[in-house]
Amino acid sequence: MTRDEAIALFEAAQAKQAQCDYPGCIADYKTFLTYCRQVENKQWEGTAYCNIGNAYDSLGDYQLALD
């Protein structure tokens, strides 16, 4: 995945989250997280974790939000 593809994926995840498509945004954020780990971008990795947690929180799945 290229940097531009990762950014597009992150933006798609944000759009899904805004539309309350939490399972969809979680899937995209997790794919984005994999990219962040591969390129060792800690700032983006932290953002991905935060957004995944927020999406799980919105679903009411508080344990997964903490994980």
C-alpha positions as CSV (number, residue, x, y, z in Angstrom):
1,M,0.0,0.0,0.0
2,T,1.3,3.4,-0.8
3,R,1.1,6.5,1.5
4,D,-1.6,8.0,-0.7
5,E,-3.7,4.8,-0.6
6,A,-3.3,4.7,3.2
7,I,-4.5,8.3,3.4
8,A,-7.5,7.5,1.2
9,L,-8.3,4.5,3.3
10,F,-8.2,6.6,6.5
11,E,-10.5,9.2,4.9
12,A,-12.9,6.4,3.9
13,A,-12.9,5.1,7.4
14,Q,-13.7,8.6,8.7
15,A,-16.6,8.9,6.3
16,K,-17.9,5.5,7.4
17,Q,-17.7,6.6,11.0
18,A,-19.5,9.8,10.3
19,Q,-22.3,7.7,8.7
20,C,-22.4,5.4,11.8
21,D,-21.0,2.4,9.8
22,Y,-18.9,1.4,12.7
23,P,-18.1,-2.2,11.5
24,G,-17.0,-0.8,8.2
25,C,-14.8,2.0,9.7
26,I,-13.3,-0.5,12.2
27,A,-12.2,-2.7,9.3
28,D,-10.7,0.2,7.4
29,Y,-8.9,1.6,10.5
30,K,-7.5,-1.9,11.2
31,T,-6.1,-2.1,7.6
32,F,-4.7,1.4,8.1
33,L,-3.2,0.4,11.4
34,T,-1.4,-2.5,9.6
35,Y,0.1,0.0,7.2
36,C,1.2,2.3,10.0
37,R,3.0,-0.5,11.7
38,Q,4.8,-1.5,8.5
39,V,6.1,2.0,7.9
40,E,6.7,2.5,11.6
41,N,4.7,5.7,11.8
42,K,3.9,6.0,15.5
43,Q,1.8,9.1,15.2
44,W,-0.6,7.5,12.6
45,E,-0.6,4.3,14.6
46,G,-1.8,6.1,17.7
47,T,-4.5,7.9,15.6
48,A,-5.6,4.5,14.3
49,Y,-5.9,3.0,17.8
50,C,-7.8,6.0,19.0
51,N,-10.3,5.9,16.2
52,I,-10.8,2.1,16.5
53,G,-11.5,2.6,20.2
54,N,-13.9,5.4,19.5
55,A,-15.8,3.2,17.0
56,Y,-16.0,0.3,19.5
57,D,-17.2,2.8,22.1
58,S,-19.9,4.0,19.7
59,L,-21.0,0.3,19.3
60,G,-21.2,0.0,23.1
61,D,-18.4,-2.6,23.1
62,Y,-16.4,-1.0,25.9
63,Q,-14.1,-3.9,26.5
64,L,-12.9,-4.0,22.9
65,A,-12.6,-0.2,23.0
66,L,-10.1,-0.7,25.8
67,D,-8.2,-3.5,24.1
